[in-house]
Amino acid sequence: MLADIAARGITRVINLGDVVGKGPRGAACIALTRVHCEATVRGNWEVFLAGGGEPVGDAQAWWRCELSPDDHGWLFALPGSLDLVLSGRRVRVLHASPIDEFTRVHREPSADVFAMMFEPTPFTGVVPRADVVVYGDIHDA
Ligand SMILES: [Mn+2]
C-alpha cells in the first residue's frame, strides 16, 4: 500500500483509524502510521485497545500486550474528529460518524442521517458545519 501511495505521488495521508486490532503487529502498524500519516483519527479499535476497561477475550488481551506504553499513549491521544481546510473547504475526518467511533453510517443513509454528518455534535466539539465529510467503517463498501 505504501508503495502504491508513493507511485501515485500522494504526499498527504490521513488515517481514518483502526490502526490496531483484528490482527497482529499493532506496534508495527502504529510505527508506520506515525511515519507516513499526517494525521490519524481514533477508531473503535483504538478505543478497545487503548481504553482502560478489561480486555474482551484472549485476542484483545494479546493485542494490548503487543503495544508499548508509548503506543498506548499515542492511541489514547488520537482525536475522534479532525477538521482540515483543503482548497478552502472544511473537511471533517471521522472514523465512523460525528456521534462516536462506534456509530456506523451505512451506504445510502437517510436524508436526516446524511445531514447530521455535516453538523457539529458533542463528539466533534464546537466546530462550524463541514463542507465535506470523510469517514470509514461503513462495512458495506
Ligand atoms: Mn472500525
Boltz pocket constraint, residues with backbone or C-beta under 6 A from the ligand:
constraints:
  - pocket:
      binder: B
      contacts: [[A, 18], [A, 43], [A, 44], [A, 45], [A, 95], [A, 101], [A, 137]]
      max_distance: 6.0
